[in-house]
Amino acid sequence: MSEVLLWVVGILAAAVGVAVSIALHEVGHLLPAKRFGVKVTQYMVGFGPTLWSRRRGETEYGVKAVPLGGYIRMVGMFPPGPDGRLRASSTGRWALMAEEARQASAVEVEPGEEHRAFYRQAVWKRLLVMFGGPLVNLVLALVLTAVAVSAIGRPGYVPTLSAVSQCVLPATSTATTCTDADPAAPGAAAGLRPGDEVVEFDGAPVRDWESLSAAIRERGGQAVDLVVLRDGQRVPLTVTPVLTQRAVLDARGEPTGQTREVGFLGVSPSIAVVRTDLTEVPAVVGQQVGQVAGIVLRLPQRLYDVAQAAFGSAPRDPDGPIGVVGIGRLAGELNAQPAVIPGDELAERTSRLVSLLAGLNVALFVFNMVPLLPFDGGHIAGGLWEVVKKGVFRLRRRPDPGPVDVAKAMPVAYGVSILLVGMSVLLLYADIVRPVTLDR
């Protein structure tokens, strides 16, 4: 298959995956809303002009022209103002925004269906409806990650030795061969051979190359017993890693230019398909959630860095925010990259794309949990505040204060929406003129 065709397949797979993720996110809102009797008039994937729609019962299902999100329209999203009024208690600009939101919400509620308004539902029902969408994305992230790293697996280092060095060369050396003046490498001196699989180190079972490498680096100058599998037989050996200066690597495994004294054995791992245990998948997704949350918390600084790269000469941070164009480009590039392990191209490319879609669902989960309107988290925060408020009133033996007036947050929602549009435009421009690539 040609590289161009692989690019196209990757982009199409990413586009379909994003659309399905958004559609299922809205299903996460739709199903509990209908289950609790809330009237849902629209279920739409995308924004802007409607490309296709069909009405079933009281709900119109459709697809819109701009595939950058989706929504369901539930009647009665906002409660009336104080004392049941729709009229604002003030003529200020912010109060008028809240009044307009209340009026638009009230118009949708038909006579005799007041009980089906969203705001009239119990708080726990409203919370479940609003959390349903992000929850679907979190579940998708878990399932897709499990498929990518557990069912298919990814290329990784394994503790089967691909090479055994014959000598110890300084970290700053550019030599590729040993001389009589170079000290012998401890691995070769102990009898290790290419093809040996290290199964025990210092009495502990070896599960992966990362833990073995860390143990070797920590045992410099100490005699250590290890066991290898060689031709199906367990072979016990004793090695003494030497202390030597090695390069310090950053989080992406690249040299930082610094060195430190660590244990060195003089062996190299092999590359094979590595499958992560299913029990470790939640931790993998949890780490991704933390990383995306960190980006969101530092979003102003991250967007400033994107602008510096887009309009200046600063490099684009590969771990920073990325737009839909950049996602498509990365998907195409991932799919076009040659397989690390020959003969398993389809599985490897599938694992890459599935991992990318899992990461996108993590991002959808985190962003939708931001406790501001128009995100789902804004409604969730309003519901949680209502729980606290009603609890305080109950303790003070005061009358039920009623639902929290989320409409008062509409000015914030408009402001956040404007910022989101600006962010989308910036990322679109940056993804075109200074895209994130896999070449590092």
N, C-alpha and C positions, 0 to 999 in steps of 0.2 A: 504494500500500500504506500502511495507516494506521501511525502511529508506534507504537501498542501492538503491532501485529502484527510490526513490525520489531524491537521489543524482544524479543518472544518468539522470533523466528527467530534473533536473535543469541545469546540465552541457550541455546537448544537446540543451536545450532552449536558453541558453546563446550563444552557438556556432552558432546556426542558426540566432539568433538576431544580433550578431556581423557581420556575413557574409552578411545578408540582409542590414544592415546599411552601410557597405562598398560599396556594390553593388549600393545602391541608391545614395550614395555620388558621385560615378562615373557617374551615370545617370544625376546628377545635373550639371556635366561638359559636358556630351555628348549632351544633348538636345539643350542647347543654342549654342554649337559649330556647330552642324548640322544646326540649324536654321539660323545661320549667314553665312553658306556656307563654313566653315572651313572643310578641308578634314580630317576625322578621320579614321585611318587605323586599330586601335585596341581598343577594350574595354575588359579589363581583370580584373578579381577578383583574387587577390593573386599574388605571385611572384614565380620565379623559373620555373621548367619544366611544360609544358602545359599538363593538364590532359584531357581536352576536349575543342574543339573549333569548331565553325561553321561560315562560311563566308556568310554574307548577304549584297549584294551590294558591296561597297568598304570597308566595315568594318568587321573585324574578331572579333567575340564575343567568349570568352572562360573563363575557370577556370584553375588556376595554383595550383601547389602543396603546396605552403606555404601560408596559409590564414592570412597573416599579413598586408594586405593592398590591393591596387588595383591601376589601372591607365587607362587612355585613351591616345592613341598616336595620337597627332595632328601634321600634317606636318608643317614645318616652324616655330618652336617654337622660334628660335633665329634669329634676323636680321643679315645681313652681317656686317662686321666691318666697320671702317671709309672709306668713299668714295666707299662703296659697295664692298670692298675687303673681301675675306674669309681668306686671309693670315694674320697672326698676325703681328702687327707692331713692335713686339719685340720677341726675341728668349728666353725670360725668361720662367721659368716653368709655372707661372700663366697664362701668355699670351698664351702659347701653349695649356693649358687646355681650354681656351675660344675658340681658333681656332678650336680645335677638335670638340667642341660642335657645332660651327657654320657649320662646314663641314658636320657633321652627320645630322644636320637639313636641310641643303641645298640639300643633296642627295635625301631626301624624296620628294622634290618638283619636280614633273614631268613637262616637257615642256608644256606650255599652261595652266598650273594650278597655276601659280605664284600668281594669285589674291586670291587663296584659302589658302595661307599660313597664319598661325596664326598671325605672327608679322605684316602682312599687314592690318589687321582689325583695325577699329577705336578703340581708347583707351577704350571707354565705353563698346564696345562689348567684348574686351579682359577681362575687369574687371568683366563683368557679367559672362563670361565663367568660370573664375577662382574662383569667389565667389559662383558660383552655387553649388559646392560640399559642402562647409561648411554650406551654407544656408540650404541645405536639412537636414543636421544633426541637425541644430538648430530647424528646423520645426519638425523633428522627436522627438526631446527632448520635445518640447512643447506638441505635440500630445500624446506621451507616458506618460508624466507627468499628463496631463489632464485625461487620462484613469485611471492611478494608483490612483491619489488623489481625483479626482472629480467624475468619473463614478463608480469606484469600492470602493474607500475609503480605509483608513488605520486605524488600531486600535489606539485609542488615548483616552486621558482623557476628560471626559465631566462633566459639572457642576451639575450632578445628584449625590447626596451624597450616597456613599456606606457604610460609617461608620461615627459615631459622637462620638468623645472621651468624656469621662466623667470627665477627669481631665487634668491638665497641668503638663507634666513631663519635667524636664530639658533636654537639648539636649544631655548631657553626660550620662543620665540615661539609664540603661539597663533593668529597670523594665517593665513588660508587664501588670501589673494590678494596679489599683488605691488604695490608702489608704486614711484614714480619714484625714491625714496630707496634702495630695495633694490638691491644689486649684482646684475648679471646672472649667472645660473648658467653655469658653464663648458661644460656639455654643450650647452645651447642655443646659446651663443655659437660653439661649434665646428661647429654644423650638424647635431647629432644630432636624429633625429625619432622619434616613436612608431612602432613596427613595425620599426625597425632591429634586426638581430641582430648583436651584437658577436661576431666570429669571431677577431679577433687583438687583443692589447693589449701594447704595447711589444715587438713581434716574436714573442710567444709565443701559441700557439693557446689560445683560451678554451674550456674544457670545461664549465664550470658557472658559475652565478651567484655561488656562494660564493667561488670563487677569484678571479673578476673583482672582486667587491666588496672583497676583502682587498687586491688589487693597487691598486685606486683609493685606498683609505685610506692605503696606504703611500707613495703618490707625490704627496702634497700639495706644491704649488708647483713641480712639475717638468713640463716639456712632454713629452708621451707620444704616440707614433704609435699609432693603432688602425685597424682595418678593420671595416666593417660590411657585412652583406648587405642591400641595399635593392632590392626588386623584382627579385631574382635577380642583381643586379650587385654586385660588390665595390667598395666606396667607401672610399678611404683618407681619414682625417681626422687632425688633430692637436689634442689637448685638453690643458689644463693644470688639473688638479684644484686647487681652492683649499683652503687650510687653514682649517678652521672647527671650532667646538666641537660635538661630537656625543655623544649619550647612550651610556654604556657598558652593554652588555647582559650578562645572566647566561647560564648554560649553556642555559636554556630560551628564550632570546631575549627576555627581559623586561627593561625598564629597571631599573638598579640605583640610580638617583638621582644617579649621578656622570657627569661628562662628561670628554672628552679631545680634544685637537686632532688631527684626522685630515684626510686628503684627501677632498674632496667634489666630485662631478661633477654631481649634480642629476638623476639618472635613476632610474627604478624598473623592476624586472623584471616579467615576465609569469608567470602560473601555468599550468603544463601538466603532462601526465603525464611523469614522469621515470623512466627505466628504468636501473637500476644494472647495470654490466657484471658478468657472471658471475664474472669473476676477482676482483671485489671482495667477493663474498658471504662468503668465509671471514673476511675482516677485519671485516665487519659483525657476524657471529656471534661472532667473537673479542672484539670490544668489548662485546657483551652478556654474554658469559661473565665478563669482567672486572668489569662492573658488578654482576652477581648475586653474584660471589665477594666483592666489597666489602661488599655487604649482609650476607652470611653472616658475614664476619669481624667486623662491627660489629653482629651480631644483638641482643645484650643492649641496647645503646643504642637500636637501632631499635625494639625491642619496648617499651622504656620510653617512647619518643616516641609509639608507638601508644596505650599506656595513658594517657598524658597527654591525648591527643586524645579517647579514648573516655570517660574519666571526668572530664575537665576541659574547659577552653575552648581548649586549644592546637589549632592547625590540623593536619589530617592531612597528612603528607608524601606527595605523589603518587608519589614515587620509592621509598617504603618498602615493607615487606612487606605482602602482601594475601592474604586467605583465599579459599576457594572461592566464598563468596557474593559477595565483591567482584569476583572474576573474572567471574562471571555477570552482575553489574550492569554492569561495564565493557563486556562483550561486547554486551549489549543497547543500551547508550548509544552505542557505536561504530557499531552497525548502524543506529540510528535517526537519527544525525546526517546532515544534508543533505550532498549531494556538493559538494565544492569546485569541481569542474569540471562544469557542467551537461551533461546528456546522456550521462554515463558513470557513473550511479549504481551499477549492479550491479557493475561492475569495481572501483570504488573501495571499496564496502562489502566485497567479497570480499577485496581486498588488506588491509583493516584487520583482518578476522577471522583471515586466514591469518597475518598478522604477529603477532597476539596469541597464536595457538597456537604459533608459532615461539618466541616469548619464553617460553611455559610449558615447552616442551621444553628450552630452555636452563636454566631453573630446575630441572627434574627432573634434568638432567645434573649440575649443580653440586651440588645437595643430596645426590644419591646418591654423589658422590665424596668427601663428608666422611669422613675416615679414622676413624670411630667406628662401632661397632655401635649400632643395627641397620641402618645404611646399608650399601650395597654396598661403599663405600670402607673400612669396617671390616674386611671379609674381604680386600679387596685389600691393605690395609696389613699384615694378618697374613701373607699370602702373600709380600709383598715382604720382610718381616722374616725369614721363613723362608729366603728366598734368601740374604740377608746372613748369617744365622746358619750355614747349611750351608757357605757359602763360607769363613767364618772357621774352622769346624771342619776343613774340608778342608785349609786352609793349615797348620793346626796338627797335621795328621795324626791327628786324633781321630775316633772313630766317628761315623757319621751320627746327629745328635741327634733325627731323626724330625720329624714335622710340629709346627708351633707350636700350642700349646694355646690356641686362640681362645676356648674356653669360659671361661677366666679373665677375659675381658672382659665376661662377662654382667652383672655388677653395673653396669658402665658402660652397657650396652645398656638395662637397666631404667631407669636414671636418665635417659638420653636420651629414652626412650619417654615417660616422665612429663612431661618438659619439652615434648616435641612435642604431647602432649595439651593441656597448659596453653597453649601457643602457639596451637593451633588454636581453643581456646575464646575466647581473647582476640581473635584476628583475626575470629572469627565475630561476636562482640559489637560490635567496632569497625566491621565492615563493615555492620552493621545501623544503629547509632546515629550513626556518623560516617563514612560511606562515602567512598571516593576517587571523585571525579567528574572529568569532562573539562572542567568549567567552571573556568578559572583566570584 
